[in-house]
Amino acid sequence: MDESAISTEALVKTYGRSRGLTGLDLRVERGEVYGFLGPNGAGKSTTIRLLLDLIRPTSGRVTVLDVDPRRDGVALRRRVGYLAGDFTVDGRQTARELLTYLGNLRGGVPAARITELADRLDLDLNRRIRALSKGNRQKVGVIQAFMHTPELLILDEPTSGLDPFLQQEFVAMVRQARTAGQTVFMSSHVMSEVQQTADRVGIIREGRMVTVERVEELRERAVRHVEIHFADPVAAGEFAALPGVSEVTVTGSTLRCRLDGRADALVKAAAGHTVVSLLSEEPDLEELFFGYYAREEAPHVAA
Ligand SMILES: Nc1ncnc2c1ncn2[C@@H]1O[C@H](COP(=O)(O)OP(=O)(O)OP(=O)(O)O)[C@@H](O)[C@H]1O
């Protein structure tokens, strides 16, 4: 069995004279969460449609869960949870009717599972789809992708239209899927959304992959601001020369500093005193990522 859940080689898709993909090499390992980032028009949706055989490649190779989607697309779709970027459905049905129908197409999903997911996302299943707001329709899209616990989730801009509270619930759902051994491939414009869940992030620009990074490694290189509250006053001089530590200020028993890279030296020095609390903000990896790789030709990635 192939170790990868998704692999593409030299994948090209041209739309008349405009180019969607210009030779995409992509590999998503089984069990990982992979964030697929890129600016508008980079080719994210084109890639996802090719993975699901919704469109056909001009050239190149695609394998999803050991299957060529062009040959075995129908069987594959039962094993995959797919949320389209432009998720649209017939509006006359209620959310419950639609989800039950889609569940049956995928071999049957217990009603309790649908109710559980709807409760989580605070969706009223008895409303007709056409009466739902954009955000509530997006919830229906998220539920139909997750409800049959597929081996692989392919999600195109999954949190668009969801409010911040529900975005956090979505993050929790992705983490649980990963813990359960499912693979998640999700596209986004925004690093901050992907960095909370992804093991790796790939950046696509103008139809090809620019770079792939492990989020943990990005995090290690990131700059963050740290605040340590000690039981007793400390001297700034003791911390100022530590590797990665700069901009040290001490006010009484509180130390603030900038930390570049690993926290190890700082934590070990702090441990020589009684530490009451330690605060470290989660770094935003976006600036770091694009700072390293995109430089002056940086794609604009919307915040
Ligand atoms: N049906 C189509 N006909 C012609 N050109 C298309 C078609 N679909 C996509 N393209 C072009 O292919 C390129 C990639 O588009 P795609 O929708 O895959 O990008 P994307 O990264 O998903 O962007 P967005 O974030 O805006 O959805 C763009 O230049 C787009 O104009």
The ligand as an ORCA input file, in Angstrom:
! r2SCAN-3c Opt
* xyz 0 1
  N     -13.437     26.982    -15.348
  C     -12.378     27.776    -15.580
  N     -12.184     28.350    -16.779
  C     -11.124     29.144    -17.019
  N     -10.158     29.410    -16.125
  C     -10.294     28.879    -14.900
  C     -11.409     28.030    -14.548
  N     -11.256     27.641    -13.264
  C     -10.116     28.218    -12.828
  N      -9.530     28.948    -13.805
  C      -8.262     29.693    -13.693
  O      -7.285     28.845    -13.154
  C      -6.484     29.512    -12.185
  C      -6.572     28.798    -10.845
  O      -7.891     28.953    -10.305
  P      -8.377     28.243     -8.963
  O      -9.839     28.525     -8.816
  O      -7.936     26.833     -8.948
  O      -7.549     29.058     -7.868
  P      -7.711     29.086     -6.290
  O      -6.335     28.999     -5.755
  O      -8.699     28.096     -5.839
  O      -8.262     30.553     -6.072
  P      -9.368     31.082     -5.034
  O      -8.691     31.137     -3.729
  O      -9.672     32.427     -5.590
  O     -10.527     30.146     -5.084
  C      -6.979     30.946    -12.154
  O      -6.160     31.717    -12.985
  C      -8.377     30.840    -12.702
  O      -8.747     32.039    -13.370
*
